[in-house]
C-alpha cells in the first residue's frame, strides 16, 4: 500500500511539472515595459501639473520667497564647457535662462529643487550638478554654487541645464519656493 501511494505521488508530481512547463511555453507572457536606463531611470512620472495653467516665457511669477522670470529656453543637442579647450557632452538638454529675486525680508538659498521640468507625458526632470558646474559660468550657476544665496531684495541672473529624454516634448518648468516643506510653485510653458 505504501509503494502504491509513493508511486501515485511521483506520478502527480510529474504531471504538475508537465502542466507547469506547458503553461510556461504555450501561454503568452504579459509584455512588461522595458526597464529604463540612465536618465530614464531617474525620471519620475507625476500628475502634479495636471490642471494648472502655465504662463509664457518673459512673464514674472512669485513662488513663496522668490520672484522668477524665465527669459529664454533652448533645446540643445550638446553642452560645451565654458573653459578652454571646451569639452562637449552630447545628449538632449533644455538650457533655461532666468532671473530670480528674493522678495522676502530674510536671505534665501536657491537649490536644484527650486526648478523642475515636466514633459507632456508628466515625466519629471531635475537639474544635476554634473550638467551645470562645468557647462555654466559660475556667476550664472546660481543653483549649485555659492552664488545661490540671495539677500533680501537681490536679483540675480541664472542659467541651468536639464537633461531630458530624446522624445520629450511639451516641456514646462515648475519654479518653486526655497522652503522644501512648502509645495508652492508656478508653471512656465517653455514652448519646447
Residue, then its C-alpha position, 0 to 999 in steps of 0.5 A: x500500500x505504501x509503494x502504491x501511494x509513493x508511486x501515485x505521488x511521483x506520478x502527480x508530481x510529474x504531471x504538475x511539472x508537465x502542466x507547469x512547463x506547458x503553461x510556461x511555453x504555450x501561454x503568452x507572457x504579459x509584455x512588461x515595459x522595458x526597464x529604463x536606463x540612465x536618465x530614464x531611470x531617474x525620471x519620475x512620472x507625476x500628475x502634479x501639473x495636471x490642471x494648472x495653467x502655465x504662463x509664457x516665457x518673459x512673464x514674472x511669477x512669485x513662488x513663496x520667497x522668490x520672484x522668477x522670470x524665465x527669459x529664454x529656453x533652448x533645446x540643445x543637442x550638446x553642452x560645451x564647457x565654458x573653459x578652454x579647450x571646451x569639452x562637449x557632452x552630447x545628449x538632449x538638454x533644455x538650457x533655461x535662462x532666468x532671473x530670480x529675486x528674493x522678495x522676502x525680508x530674510x536671505x534665501x538659498x536657491x537649490x536644484x529643487x527650486x526648478x523642475x521640468x515636466x514633459x507632456x507625458x508628466x515625466x519629471x526632470x531635475x537639474x544635476x550638478x554634473x550638467x551645470x558646474x562645468x557647462x555654466x559660468x559660475x556667476x550664472x550657476x546660481x543653483x549649485x554654487x555659492x552664488x545661490x544665496x540671495x539677500x533680501x531684495x537681490x536679483x540675480x541672473x541664472x542659467x541651468x541645464x536639464x537633461x531630458x529624454x530624446x522624445x520629450x516634448x511639451x516641456x514646462x518648468x515648475x519654479x518653486x519656493x526655497x522652503x522644501x516643506x512648502x509645495x508652492x510653485x508656478x508653471x512656465x510653458x517653455x514652448x519646447 
